[in-house]
Amino acid sequence: MLRILIAGLPGSAANWLAQRLPGVTVEMAFSGQEALDMLRTDGGRLLVLDASVEDPAAAAVVRRIRADERLKDLPVLYTMELDASSVKEADLRRLVTDLHVDELLFQPVDRSELLRAVSRLVQVTPAERPSVPLDSAEGTQERLSHALAQVWKRARGPVLDRIAVLERAAEFVAGDRLTEPMREGARREAHRLAGALGTFGLGQGSVQARELEHILGSPVGRGHAPRMAELAARLKADVLARAAETATPEPAPVVATAPNDPPVLWITTPDEALAEQVSAEVRGRGLRAASDAEMEDGTLRPDAVFLDLRLRGEGEAEWDAFAKAARRAPGVPVLAYTDRDALLDRVRALKMGARTILHPPLAPGFVGESLERMLPVAGAARQTILTVDDDPAVTGGLRAILEPQHFAVHTLNDPLRFWTELRSVKPDLLVLDIDMPHLNGIELCRVVRSDPEWRHVPIVFLTARSDADTIYRVFAAGADDFLNKPVVGPELVSRIRNRLERRPA
């Protein structure tokens, strides 16, 4: 069986690929050294490596592979963030050449694009209609992808209209006829595109729109016209290609397996007394406890894992046990019970997927209280989120991302109606854009913080801007968090949940 190793991408991406590549085993490594060790021990057909990998860094991993006689011909698919809108194609070609990688994709990686690249490199035809369990992380991703595809069908017309504005602006610049109101209008359209396109899997389009916004952010002359026209043409081509791909969207069939009722905690420990203590506690809270033996056949999927890392041997044995559990239950929150208390050990555990770290002695109630924070409570009311952005494509994308995560989402595209909507919806959290007509998000944030009734509501900003002055103004106004567009679904959900968990009672 062919073997693909993934390092630096989320476990849900690995499972998503495994569902679509028949005859292929997809495994995960949690550090650069682990990836090298796994390849040297068991070999592999492809390495999918993100630039965020550490210990050693991703670039060093590639260089060591190319210097290894057994691994030097291994194909490497490299993924990375692209922050600078001014990076030229020649620079990217040099990057590929210097690192000796076979394929380069930019974050946020569109999964369809990732599948095509992987299939090409391992020469495997992907399955057309994989079956995905409804309650799995992959099932959630399938529903999200389908929901975003439906939003995209409605949004692509307005997106093409905005690109047409940018095309006309380039023509007017070439003729030295662009007025100040026209420049500002075109800049705003580029800003909206930069925020929306990445949400729908057009990360490169978002980068191109951001460069256009930068060009239009100050007076322009005829010398800017060729680059503006080139960027607008690329945007249009990318959007039309995306429209062709999603013209007849067919979501993967979903196997309607019911969620665990009650939720299941997988308890993995060699300490029988501890296993009984934790089992009794979770059963007392209405949850089900599952042992290693019950998990062995793979038919039961846990909702959380209690992982005892003690008594596992010396050196790296504890971390090997952690990695094994994370591979068996990707995306599932882990309670790590360990003797290790050093700062770097805590950081390593959190990077590998720990949600909570517990230390001996285990006080009564700690496990149950941690689980109540981590798992949704059956029958509980949905927490309400109000999203404010003048672009309906963005608010539609946010709704598609957040509603499957048990949030009640209300959207608002006219900031002048904000105060009325705030009082009507009574949200548990606000998501605000910065650049909007009439009233910007920073002004709305200040209004909220000045009112005793609403001043404690968490506020998360989403914006295509990332300059130091903007970030300072956002937090000075009272923001709790700040994310750059394009929106990456899992990161947004994680940030929102963290803010809601820390909200004062």
N, C-alpha and C positions, 0 to 999 in steps of 0.2 A: 504494500500500500504506500502511495506517495505521502510524504510528510512535509508540512509547512510549519515553520516556526514564526510566531508573531511576538514582537517585543515593543512595548510602549503604547500600543493601542488598547482600548478597553476590551474586557472579556466578551462583551456583547458582540463586538465586531468579529472576534474569532468564531463564536458560535454561529453568527450569521453566515460567514463564509463556509463553515463546515456543513451547514444545511444545504448549500448550493453547489458543492463540489463533490460529486460522487466518487468514491474510491480514494478520498484524500483525508488524511488525519491532520487536524489543525491543533497545534499545541502553543502554549504561552510561556514566555520567560519574563521575569520581573526585574532583571538587571542585565547590563551588558555582559557581565561575567557568566551569569547563568545561561544566557543565549550561546556564548562561546562553548561552554562546557557541554550543553545539550547537543550542539552541532558536532563537536569533536567525538562525543560518545556514540550518538545514534545517527549522525548524518542528517540529511534533509534535502529537499528538492528546491526550497525557496525560503529566504528570510525576508519578512516584512518588518522593517525597522523604523521607528519614529525617532526624530532628532532629540526628543526629550529624554531618551534612555541615558542612564548614568551608570557609573561603576563597572567598566569604564564608559566614557561618553560614546555616543552612537558612531561618530566619525572614527574613533579609535577602534571600535568593533569591526567596522568595514576594513580598515587597514590591516588588522590582524588576520581577518579572513583571507584577504588577498595575499598575505605573506605566508599562509599555511598551505603546504603542498597539497593536502587532501581537500581543502575547502576553497582553493583559489578561484575555481570556476563556478562557485555557487551563485546563482542569480540573487540580487538584492533589490528589493523594492523599498525605496526610502521616502518617508513622509515627513513634512516639516511645516512650520508656520512661515508665512510670507508677510512680514510686517511692512516692508518698504515698498510703496507703490512705484518707486522709481527703478526697481530692479529690471534690467533689460534681459532680453532673451539670450544674448551672448553670455551674460554673467551666469545665467542658469545652466547653459551648456558647459561652461567651465566648471561649475559646481559638480555636475554629473561626471565630467572627465576626471577631476581631481579626486573624487571619492570612489571612482570606479563602480558606480551603481548602475543598474540596468534600467530603472524606471524611477521617476520622481513625481510625487503627488503632493499637493498642498492642502494643509488643514484649513477649515474643516473638510475632511475627505468625504466626497460623495460615495456612498457604498456601491452604487451601480458601477461607478468608474473604478473603484477598488476591485470589484469582482472581475471586470473586464481585464484589468491589468494583470491580476493574479492568474486568471485563466490562460491568458496569452503566454505568460512566463513559464507555467507548468504544463501548458499544452493539454488542458482538460476542458471539455465542454461543460459549462454549468448546467445544472438541472433547471428546467423551465419553471416548474411549479412546486417548490418544496413545501412540505407540510410543516406547520409550525404550531406548537402547543399554545393555546390561548393565554395561559397564565405564566408563560416563560418570558424571560427578558427579550427573546427573539420575537415572540408574539406581540409584545408591546411595541417593539421597533417596527414590525410589519404594519400594525395599525397606525402608528405615527406616520410612517412613510406614505401610506394610503391617504391619510387625512391631509397631509401636506400636498400630495398630488392633486387632491380635489381643490384645495385653496389655490394652488398654482394655476389650475385651469381658469379660475376666475380672475387671477391677478395678471396673467401674461399679456392680456390686451392693454391694460393701463401701463404695464412695464414697457411694452413696445412704443406706446405713445410718448413716454418719457424719453426713450432713446431717440425718437424722432425730434424732440425738442433739442437734444444735444447735437444731432446731425445738423439741424438748422442753425444752431449757434456756431458750429464750426464753419458753415458756409458764410455766415455774416462776419465772422472774424476774418476769413480770407478776403472778404470784400471791404474790410475796415468799416463795417456798418453796425457793429454790435453796440447797442446802447447800454447804459448802466442798469436799467430795470431788466433788460433781456439777460444780461450777464448774471444778475442775482437770481432771476427765475431759473436759468439753466443750472446754476450752482445748486439750488435747492433740489432740482430734479436729480442731479447726480448724487446728492446726499441721500435722498430717499432710496435710490437704486443701490447705493453702497450698503445701506442697512438691510434691504429686503432680499437681495439676490442670494447671499450666502445661506439664508434660511432654507432656500429651495435647492440647495446643492450646487449653486453656481459660485463657488468660492473665488475662482479666478475673475469672474465678472464683477464681484464685489471689489476686488483689488483695482480693476480697471476703472470702475465708477469712482472709487476714492481718489484715483489720480486725476480724473476729470474734475472732481470737486476741488482738489488742490489747485489745479490750473485756473479754475474760474473763481477762486477765492481772492484774486487780486486782478488789477487791470491786465487785459490780454492784448496782444498785437498779432499781426499777420504771421509772425514766426511760430505762433502756437497752433495755427490752423491745421497743418499736416498731422501733428500728433493727436489733436482733438478728433479729427476725422477718422484716423486709424483706430483710436480707442472706441469711438462710437460704432464703427463698422464691426469691430470684434465683439462688442456687446450684443449687437443685433444678431450676429451669426450664432453666438452662444445661446441666446434666448430662443432663436428659431430651432436650433438643434435640440434644445431641451424640450421645446413644444412638440417636436416630432417624436421624441422618446416617450412622452406621456400622453400622446394623442388618444390612445386607447388603453388606459391604465387597468391592469388586472392584478389586484392584490393577491398575494399568495394565499391559498386556502388555509383556513384556520381550523385546527382540530379543537372542538369545543370541550376541552377538559376543564372541569370545575376547579376553582381555586381551593386550596386547602381550607377545610372548615372542621375543626379549629386550625389556626396557623401552626406550622411545624417548626420546632427548634431541633436542629441536628446537634447532638452532644457528642463530641469526639474527644475522649480522654482515656488514658490507660488506668486512671484512678477510679476504681469501682465505687468507693465511698463518695467521691465528689460527684460522679455521674448520678448516683441516687439522690444526693442533696439537691442538685440542680433540677433533676427530673421532678422531684416532689414540689419544688418551688414553682416551676412553670405550669405543672398540672393544677396547682392551687389557683393559678390565674386564668384557667380555662384554655391553656395551650396544650399542644401535644408534644411530647418528647420522643425523639427518634435516636436510636443508637447507631453505631457504625455498622452493625450487622443488618439493621433494617434498611440502611442506605445502600447496601452493597449491590443490589440488583439494578439500581438506577431508575426504578419506576417511581420513587418518591422524590419530589423536589422540595427542599426545605425553604422556609421563609426567612430563616436566620440560622447562624452557626455559632455554637459555643465551642471554641477551640482551645483546649488545654495544651499549652506549649511546653509545660514542664515535663520532666521525666522522659524526654525524647532523645537523650544522648548529648554528647558534647559538640561544641563548634557550631556548624551550620545545620545540624539535624533539626533544630526547632524551625528554622526558616524553610527547610525542605518540606516539613509537615504543613506549614502555612501555605506554601505554594501549591501543594497537592490538594489541599482543601479548597483553595481559591479556584483551581482548575475544575474541580468537580461541581462547584456551585458558583459560577461566575456571576458577578453583579449582586450577590446575596450579602446582606450586612453580616459582619463577623464581630463577635465579642471575643477578644483575645485575652486569655488568662495566662499570665507569664510572671516569672521571677525577675525578668529583665526590667530595669527601671532607668537605664541611661537615656539621655535625650536622643541620641542617634538611633537607638533601638526603637524608641517610640515613633520616630519619623519613618523608619523603615517599615514598621508594622502598618502604619497608616497608609503609606504608599502602596502596600500590597493588598489593601482592602479592609483593614480593621476599621470599624466604626466606633468601637468603645474598647478601651484597654483596662483590664481589671488585674489587681495584684493580690496575692495572699496576705492575710487570711481573707476568705470570701465571706463578707458579712451577709447575714440573712436579708433578702429583699433586693440586693444589688442587681442580680440578673433580671428579675422581673421588672424592676423599674427601668432598666436599660432597654428591655424589649418593648415596653410600652411607649418609649420615645421613638423607637426605630420602626415599629410595625403599625400600620393603620388599624384603628380599633373598629371592629365590626359595628355597623349601624351608626357610626359617628357622623355628624354633619360635615359636609365639605367645607374646607376653608375657602374664603372668597378672595379673589384677586381682581383688582381693577387695573387694566392696562390702558395707557393713554399714549397714542401716537397718531399723527395726522395721516399716516399711510395705512389704508385698510389692508394692504398686503401683509404688512408687519403684524398688525393686531390679529389678522386671520391666522398667520403662522403661529403666533403665541398661543392662540386658543387651541390649535391642533396639537401643540406640544404639551400644554398644561392640563387640558381636560382629561386625557387618559390617565393622568397621575392623581386623580381624585380631587382636583381643584374645581371650584365653581368660578368660571372666568367671565368677566364683563369687560367689554371693549368700548373705548371712546375715541373718536377721531377728531372731535371739535373741542379744543381746550377751553373755549369760552363756556362750555356746559359743565366744566369740571366740578364746581362746587355743588351744583344741583345733583349731579351723578354721585358724588361722594356721599352726600347725605342719604340718598336713596339706596345705594348699594351697601353702605357700611362695610367696606372691605377690611379684610385682615391684613392685606399687604397691597402696596401700590407699585406698579412698574411704569416708569415715566421715560419718555424720550426727551432729549434736550431741545433740539431745533424744531420748533413748531410755529405756525403763524399766530399772530395776536398775543399769545402768552407762551413763553418757553417753559420747559420742565423745571428749571431752577427756580423760576418765579412761583410755580405751583408748589414746589417743595417748601419754599419759605412760607407760603400761605398756610400749609398744613402744620408746619412746626410752630406757627404763631398762635394756633388755636388749642386751648386746653383739652378739648374733647378729642382731637385727632393727633396731637403732637407725638404720641407714642406709636403710631402706625408705622411699621417698617416700610422703607422706600428704597427700591432698587432702580437704578438708572441703566437704560440701554441706549448706547449711542455709537455712531461711527467715529466719533472723535476720541483721541487718546493723548492729546497734548497735555503738558503739565498744568497749564493755566485752567483748562476745562476741568481736570480732575480736582484741582484745588477748589474751584468754585462750587462743584457738585457737593463735596464733603463739607465745605464751609456753610452751605445752605441747609445741611442736616441729613444728607443721604446716608443710608446704612451700607449700601454696596453699589458697585459700578461694574458693568460688563460691556465689552465692546461688541458691536455688531460686526459681522453676521452672528446671529444667535446660534449657539451650539446647545441642542436640547438638553442632554444630560447635565451639562454644567449649569444651565439656567435652573433646572429643577433642583439640583443640589444646593445652589445658593439660596433659592427661595425657601426650601425646607429648613436650612440652617437658620435663616432669619426668623422664621416662624417659631422654631424651637426656642429661640432666645428671647422671644417677645415677652415683656413683663406680663405677669398674670393680671 
